[in-house]
Amino acid sequence: MSTLAHVLEASGLATITLGSVKGQLESAAPPRGLFCDFPLGRPLGKPGDAKFQHRVLAHAFAMLQRTEHGIEVFPDVISDQSEVLSCPMPPRAESDDHPAVVEARALRPAYDRTIARFGERMGAFRLMGPDQVPAAIATFAAVADGAAWKEAGIPGIPARVVQDIRGYYEAAAVSLAEHTPSAFEATRWFQHETEAGRAILGAKQQMEAQGAKPGLWQYLTTGAAAD
């Protein structure tokens, strides 16, 4: 969005970019950026709170009066204090494959139940479909075990592949949990409680050690879910 903002500004259209990850907003440097310290997926803050949302929009539109480009900080902070999601994992078949791969296969029925209930929007993929998730996880597990990340066969930009994997897991979690997870609850569960999350963390550490560019590995895990 920040890149698009620069394109639109060059054509004479003023823009304001809202962002919930300050580091990304600062590195992308949009002409006018408003950092909102809210959970990801809640760009205007509190769901159902029109008064609060209008305050965010009023601050954003007031930035059109700026004479110089820059980033401002919305004064209110919304934190997600949820616990790590408690998900009873389905039984896994005996296999010689990596535990993360076996885990991903075992989650497929739960994923399918969520899609049947809520529709395809719950399982939107950018690079691959659910059938490819186990194989994609296997590439990160290989890197975590010491394989060269360039030769592991990661099927695309690593961070985008991980987004698809995490989306698959979080969709499955909706069926496994007894309630609808909050903003980061399922993400914390994925990163801290699953074999796939541990494999991706290991791959991130290995990629850094192998000298990969920071942009390729630093977003493999979500800092907001690290609490």
C-alpha positions in Angstrom: 0.0 0.0 0.0 2.9 2.4 0.7 4.3 1.8 -2.7 0.9 2.4 -4.3 0.6 5.6 -2.2 3.8 7.0 -3.8 2.4 6.2 -7.3 -0.9 7.9 -6.5 0.9 10.9 -5.0 3.0 11.3 -8.1 -0.2 11.5 -10.1 -1.5 14.3 -7.9 -3.8 12.3 -5.5 -3.1 12.8 -1.8 -3.0 9.6 0.3 -2.9 8.5 3.9 -1.6 5.0 4.8 -2.7 3.3 8.0 -0.3 0.7 9.4 -0.2 -1.5 12.5 3.4 -2.6 12.2 5.6 0.4 12.9 8.8 -1.0 11.5 7.2 -1.9 8.2 5.5 1.5 7.9 8.8 3.3 8.6 10.7 1.2 6.1 8.1 1.7 3.4 8.0 5.5 4.2 4.6 6.4 2.6 4.0 10.1 1.9 1.6 10.3 4.9 1.5 7.4 7.3 -0.5 6.9 10.5 0.8 4.2 12.8 -2.1 2.7 14.8 -1.0 0.3 17.5 -3.9 -2.1 17.0 -4.1 -5.8 16.5 -3.5 -6.8 12.8 -6.8 -7.1 10.9 -8.3 -4.2 12.9 -7.2 -1.1 11.0 -9.7 1.2 12.6 -9.4 -0.2 16.1 -12.4 -1.4 18.1 -14.9 -3.5 16.2 -18.4 -2.1 16.4 -17.2 1.2 18.1 -18.1 3.8 15.5 -17.1 6.7 17.7 -13.5 5.3 18.1 -13.3 4.5 14.4 -14.3 8.0 13.4 -11.6 9.4 15.7 -9.0 7.3 13.7 -10.4 8.5 10.4 -10.5 12.1 11.6 -6.8 11.9 12.6 -5.9 10.3 9.3 -7.8 12.9 7.2 -6.3 15.8 9.2 -2.9 14.6 8.0 -3.9 16.0 4.5 -3.1 19.4 6.0 0.6 18.5 6.5 3.0 20.5 4.5 5.7 17.8 4.8 5.5 14.1 4.4 5.9 11.9 7.4 4.5 9.4 9.9 2.3 10.2 12.9 1.3 8.0 15.8 -2.4 7.6 16.8 -2.4 8.1 20.6 -4.6 5.2 21.7 -3.2 1.6 21.9 -5.3 -1.5 21.7 -3.6 -4.7 23.0 -4.7 -8.2 22.5 -4.3 -9.8 25.9 -5.7 -13.2 24.9 -4.0 -16.4 26.0 -2.5 -18.9 23.6 -5.4 -20.8 22.0 -6.1 -24.2 23.5 -6.6 -26.6 20.6 -7.0 -30.3 20.9 -4.9 -31.6 18.1 -6.3 -34.5 16.0 -4.4 -37.9 16.1 -1.6 -38.2 13.7 -0.9 -41.2 11.5 2.3 -43.1 11.9 4.8 -41.8 9.3 8.5 -41.4 8.7 7.8 -37.8 7.5 8.7 -34.8 9.6 6.3 -34.3 12.5 5.2 -30.9 11.1 4.2 -32.5 7.8 2.2 -35.3 9.6 0.6 -32.6 11.7 -0.5 -30.6 8.7 -2.1 -33.6 7.1 -4.0 -34.4 10.3 -5.4 -30.9 10.4 -7.0 -31.2 6.9 -10.4 -32.4 8.1 -10.6 -29.5 10.6 -9.7 -27.1 7.8 -12.3 -28.5 5.5 -15.0 -28.2 8.2 -14.2 -24.5 8.6 -14.4 -23.9 4.9 -17.7 -25.8 4.7 -19.1 -23.7 7.5 -17.8 -20.2 6.6 -16.9 -20.4 2.9 -13.6 -20.1 0.9 -12.9 -16.6 2.4 -11.7 -18.4 5.6 -9.0 -20.2 3.6 -7.8 -17.6 1.1 -4.4 -18.5 -0.3 -1.9 -16.3 -2.2 0.5 -18.8 -3.6 -0.9 -22.3 -3.1 -3.9 -24.3 -1.9 -4.4 -26.6 1.1 -3.2 -29.6 -0.8 0.3 -28.0 -1.1 0.6 -27.0 2.6 2.3 -30.2 3.9 4.9 -30.1 1.1 5.6 -26.4 1.8 6.1 -27.1 5.5 8.5 -29.8 4.6 10.8 -27.3 2.9 10.9 -25.1 6.0 11.6 -28.2 8.2 14.5 -29.1 5.9 16.0 -25.6 6.3 15.5 -25.9 10.1 17.4 -29.1 10.0 20.3 -27.4 8.2 19.6 -27.5 4.5 20.6 -24.5 2.4 17.5 -22.3 2.2 18.0 -21.6 -1.5 18.1 -25.3 -2.3 15.2 -26.4 -0.1 12.5 -25.7 -2.7 10.4 -23.1 -0.8 7.6 -22.5 -3.3 7.8 -18.7 -3.4 8.8 -15.7 -1.3 9.2 -17.3 2.2 7.1 -14.9 4.2 4.2 -15.2 1.7 4.4 -19.0 1.8 4.3 -18.8 5.6 1.2 -16.6 5.4 -0.6 -19.4 3.5 0.6 -22.0 6.0 -0.5 -19.9 8.9 -3.9 -19.2 7.3 -4.4 -23.0 6.8 -3.7 -23.6 10.5 -5.7 -20.7 11.8 -8.7 -21.9 9.7 -8.4 -25.4 11.1 -8.2 -23.9 14.6 -11.7 -22.4 14.2 -13.0 -25.9 14.1 -10.8 -27.3 16.8 -11.4 -24.6 19.4 -14.6 -24.1 21.4 -14.8 -20.4 20.4 -13.8 -18.0 17.6 -10.2 -17.1 18.3 -9.4 -13.4 18.9 -6.9 -11.4 16.8 -3.7 -13.1 17.8 -4.9 -16.0 19.7 -4.7 -18.5 16.9 -1.4 -17.0 15.6 0.2 -17.5 19.0 -1.0 -21.1 19.0 0.5 -21.6 15.6 3.8 -20.1 16.5 4.2 -21.6 19.9 2.2 -24.8 20.1 2.5 -26.5 16.7 5.2 -28.5 15.0 4.9 -26.3 11.9 5.4 -23.2 13.9 8.5 -24.6 15.5 9.9 -25.7 12.1 9.3 -22.2 10.6 11.0 -20.6 13.6 14.0 -22.9 13.1 14.1 -22.1 9.4 14.1 -18.4 10.3 17.1 -18.8 12.5 18.9 -20.9 10.0 18.2 -18.4 7.2 19.7 -15.6 9.3 22.7 -17.8 10.1 23.2 -18.6 6.4 23.3 -14.9 5.5 19.9 -14.5 3.8 18.7 -10.9 3.4 16.7 -9.8 6.4 13.6 -9.2 4.3 13.5 -12.9 3.5 13.5 -14.2 7.0 12.5 -11.5 9.5 8.8 -11.8 8.8 8.5 -15.6 9.0 7.2 -15.1 12.5 4.9 -12.4 13.7 6.3 -10.3 16.5 2.9 -9.3 17.7 2.2 -12.9 18.6 5.5 -13.4 20.5 4.1 -12.2 23.9 
